[in-house]
Amino acid sequence: MSGAADYWDEHAGEHLSSKLHWEVYPTTAMFQAKLASQTWSSNEDTFAGAFLTKYGQEFRSMASICCGTGILERWLDERYRWRKVKIDGYDISEGSLKIARGLAGPSSRVQYRQSDANQMNIGNGVYDVVFAHGALHHVENLEHCLEATDRALKHGGLFYVNDYIGPSRFQWTSVQTQRANEFLAGIPDEYLARRDIFKVDPTELAEMDPSEAVRAGEIEAAVREQFDVLEVIPRGGTLLAPIFGSGCIKAEALELPEIIDKIEWLCEEEMRLIGTEKLVSDHAVIIARARRRRLWGWFST
């Protein structure tokens, strides 16, 4: 997907620097940290940290696909600073990788390589764990990507997915649109840039960024088809993402105590509705294991 490479060369890391992204806004980021700390009753403030506390004591070789500007890999390098480990980051965008290499510095153990997840081949039985953090919703050829990931894992290796798994191309469901609009109805006009959820045109979105949420709604099923899924941890975002993504609340209003209180309430309410199955979680962590039968098949060929 050369168009995707061009897009991310031009926009490397931009989505991580705007508080108008629902996961970057401090109030929602703090709530996500709380959710992470509740996962497996850990003391960690990130889902990746909670995962490593439970599963990662023996990890020695790790890979990250669609690694972007290398935030996760630098964190892993620091996390395992007292151990001898192999950490590889793969991304389609050479512009993003250039930034990642520069930020990692000369003493980093991370090796960054250009690779299109739609066509990648990152080895056979190489890694203890492969991370896909915000990655798979940018992959059109999910089947090849997941097969290559499964193949790259050692026997019993783990696949960590933390991603948007909601409607492809952000074609919000009527239920989440209705719930989000009900929330916005309780906010005074003076704080709003728009009062309803923006209807995304999938064709226009694809023209702007060919990879954005291209097959997001198929991710969980595709992972289950290729791997043995151990756990799925909902993270929410079902209402928050449409509201923030539509730019409904004015940036300056997001600093006000009364709006912060409303966003805090929405974080809790969203997860409550997901817990009662009145909403589906659009963001989730999926922990999966490589299948023994497939690995034995490769070793025997």
Order of alpha helices (4+ residues) and beta strands (2+ residues): alpha-alpha-alpha-beta-alpha-beta-alpha-beta-beta-alpha-beta-alpha-alpha-alpha-beta-alpha-alpha-beta-alpha
